[in-house]
Amino acid sequence: MKSQLRPAITLLALLTVITGVIYPLTVTGLAQILFPHQANGSLIVIDGKAYGSELIGQQFDDPKYFWGRPSAAGYNAAASSGSNYGPMNPSLKEVVQARMDTLHAADPDNTLPIPVDLVTASASGLDPHISMASALYQVRRVATARGWGEAEVTSLVEQHTEGRQFGIFGEPRVNVLLLNLALDGIQ
């Protein structure tokens, strides 16, 4: 038994050091050298102030800002999750209707159809992007709240539109935090 116990404990200690210390430190060090922005959370830092991450949605409910996709997780990255409401669940219909009512109340004269991503949460509940349709739906409200022309706000939306990944995957999208920072003149 002792002949088997000593090699097992030695191997456990060796693998613990390799996989629990050496490997994580190596990966972290390489990430900091090769991809420091991503390794540190893709934070948007301007003049030493962190405004948030490019990768995690934030809640905006002031009419002078673009609103992101709703979050079933309350925009809490530690609680990332979807609502788990299926398409036949009556609760989903109630939640979507409440979100539509909120959008109508914020811009009662808007007759455009409400894009689905403005009233449904994503699987993670933390999407930082909205579709172009969602951004364009909100242009009038944002322009009115800021006293700007719609063309000026639309131009900012177009400037902050990201294309398809690798030119083929997904749809064009707008990062809500970056767009709202641009509205405030923070670049």
C-alpha positions as MATLAB code, in Angstrom:
seq = 'MKSQLRPAITLLALLTVITGVIYPLTVTGLAQILFPHQANGSLIVIDGKAYGSELIGQQFDDPKYFWGRPSAAGYNAAASSGSNYGPMNPSLKEVVQARMDTLHAADPDNTLPIPVDLVTASASGLDPHISMASALYQVRRVATARGWGEAEVTSLVEQHTEGRQFGIFGEPRVNVLLLNLALDGIQ';
ca = [
       0.000    0.000    0.000;
       2.807    2.431    0.862;
       4.411    1.707   -2.479;
       1.259    2.959   -4.222;
       0.415    5.835   -1.875;
       3.705    7.734   -2.228;
       3.663    7.937   -6.070;
      -0.046    8.884   -6.010;
       0.541   11.757   -3.576;
       3.628   12.883   -5.502;
       1.714   12.849   -8.790;
      -1.222   14.712   -7.196;
       1.117   17.413   -5.876;
       2.942   17.693   -9.207;
      -0.278   17.952  -11.245;
      -1.713   20.447   -8.763;
       1.317   22.692   -9.214;
       1.257   22.310  -13.019;
      -2.497   22.738  -13.570;
      -3.258   24.964  -10.588;
      -0.285   27.328  -10.635;
       2.014   27.106  -13.663;
      -0.643   26.766  -16.374;
      -2.944   29.590  -15.101;
       0.002   31.953  -14.602;
       1.317   31.159  -18.096;
      -2.056   31.690  -19.771;
      -2.688   34.895  -17.793;
       0.784   36.215  -18.606;
       0.438   35.459  -22.315;
      -3.021   37.026  -22.403;
      -1.712   40.185  -20.733;
       1.126   40.400  -23.257;
      -0.768   39.451  -26.440;
      -4.314   40.689  -25.718;
      -4.208   43.135  -22.767;
      -7.494   44.908  -23.620;
      -9.477   41.677  -23.843;
      -7.711   40.063  -20.884;
      -8.752   42.985  -18.702;
     -12.442   42.742  -19.579;
     -12.574   44.890  -22.739;
     -13.144   47.914  -20.531;
     -13.851   51.289  -22.072;
     -11.452   53.603  -20.232;
     -11.319   57.250  -21.235;
      -9.088   59.726  -19.420;
      -8.573   57.203  -16.640;
     -12.281   56.637  -16.028;
     -13.860   53.237  -16.726;
     -17.328   53.523  -18.278;
     -18.045   49.819  -18.636;
     -17.194   46.862  -20.813;
     -17.738   46.641  -24.555;
     -19.009   43.112  -23.960;
     -21.619   43.565  -21.219;
     -24.861   45.445  -21.705;
     -25.821   48.215  -19.319;
     -29.193   49.615  -18.425;
     -30.176   52.959  -19.907;
     -33.691   54.262  -19.326;
     -33.257   58.004  -19.781;
     -35.013   59.136  -23.004;
     -31.886   61.007  -24.130;
     -29.978   57.705  -24.443;
     -30.389   54.657  -26.620;
     -31.803   51.724  -24.694;
     -30.238   48.311  -24.976;
     -31.762   44.904  -25.115;
     -33.754   43.982  -21.988;
     -31.996   41.814  -19.421;
     -33.622   38.965  -17.530;
     -30.533   39.081  -15.278;
     -30.969   42.739  -14.345;
     -27.711   43.577  -16.182;
     -25.801   41.696  -13.479;
     -22.906   39.808  -15.093;
     -22.677   37.480  -12.097;
     -26.290   36.403  -12.653;
     -26.147   35.990  -16.424;
     -29.209   34.117  -17.641;
     -32.204   34.305  -19.874;
     -35.818   34.454  -18.772;
     -36.455   30.822  -19.756;
     -39.925   31.831  -20.926;
     -40.933   29.676  -23.855;
     -42.974   31.076  -26.751;
     -46.178   29.560  -25.348;
     -45.660   30.897  -21.823;
     -48.227   33.624  -21.026;
     -45.641   35.378  -18.843;
     -43.522   36.059  -21.928;
     -46.445   37.801  -23.600;
     -47.029   39.923  -20.489;
     -43.361   40.925  -20.194;
     -43.118   41.776  -23.896;
     -46.335   43.806  -23.754;
     -45.062   45.743  -20.720;
     -41.834   46.532  -22.575;
     -43.805   47.653  -25.639;
     -45.946   49.891  -23.428;
     -42.794   51.444  -21.965;
     -41.436   52.161  -25.450;
     -44.764   53.676  -26.545;
     -44.917   55.836  -23.406;
     -41.387   57.147  -24.039;
     -42.172   58.036  -27.673;
     -45.960   58.053  -28.187;
     -45.841   59.442  -31.731;
     -43.482   56.746  -33.033;
     -45.402   54.628  -35.558;
     -42.509   52.372  -36.590;
     -42.840   48.679  -35.733;
     -40.982   47.832  -32.529;
     -37.991   45.575  -33.267;
     -38.090   42.272  -31.423;
     -34.715   42.759  -29.745;
     -36.031   45.808  -27.880;
     -38.693   43.746  -26.117;
     -37.097   40.300  -25.655;
     -34.112   39.380  -23.515;
     -31.228   37.370  -24.911;
     -30.034   34.040  -23.554;
     -27.281   35.697  -21.515;
     -29.295   38.767  -20.579;
     -26.182   40.874  -21.111;
     -26.090   41.725  -24.823;
     -24.200   44.994  -25.380;
     -25.558   45.366  -28.924;
     -28.866   46.152  -30.553;
     -29.871   45.731  -34.167;
     -29.801   48.623  -36.607;
     -33.611   48.512  -36.630;
     -33.652   48.975  -32.845;
     -31.253   51.900  -33.031;
     -33.196   53.567  -35.842;
     -36.457   53.027  -33.952;
     -35.049   55.132  -31.095;
     -33.503   57.952  -33.155;
     -36.560   60.202  -32.959;
     -36.902   59.904  -29.175;
     -33.197   60.546  -28.547;
     -33.090   63.491  -30.972;
     -36.159   65.069  -29.383;
     -34.861   64.587  -25.828;
     -31.539   66.197  -26.726;
     -32.953   68.908  -28.965;
     -30.929   67.608  -31.910;
     -31.905   66.885  -35.490;
     -32.783   63.310  -36.393;
     -30.184   63.358  -39.176;
     -27.440   64.149  -36.661;
     -28.444   61.255  -34.389;
     -28.852   58.902  -37.361;
     -25.342   59.839  -38.489;
     -23.969   58.863  -35.053;
     -25.817   55.531  -35.275;
     -24.276   54.874  -38.685;
     -20.798   55.787  -37.421;
     -21.157   53.298  -34.562;
     -22.582   50.441  -36.588;
     -20.413   47.338  -36.565;
     -20.556   45.121  -39.643;
     -20.928   41.385  -39.864;
     -18.184   39.384  -38.176;
     -15.584   38.454  -40.810;
     -17.957   40.043  -43.307;
     -20.346   37.065  -43.300;
     -21.545   36.117  -39.807;
     -24.426   37.822  -38.015;
     -26.101   41.106  -38.800;
     -24.876   44.683  -38.509;
     -25.225   45.851  -34.919;
     -24.696   48.858  -32.666;
     -22.901   48.804  -29.317;
     -25.246   50.788  -27.066;
     -22.624   51.945  -24.550;
     -20.249   53.240  -27.241;
     -23.112   55.034  -29.001;
     -24.337   56.643  -25.774;
     -20.824   57.782  -24.900;
     -20.596   59.384  -28.349;
     -23.910   61.162  -27.704;
     -22.345   62.675  -24.605;
     -19.248   63.650  -26.581;
     -17.053   61.106  -24.803;
     -14.752   59.444  -27.329;
];
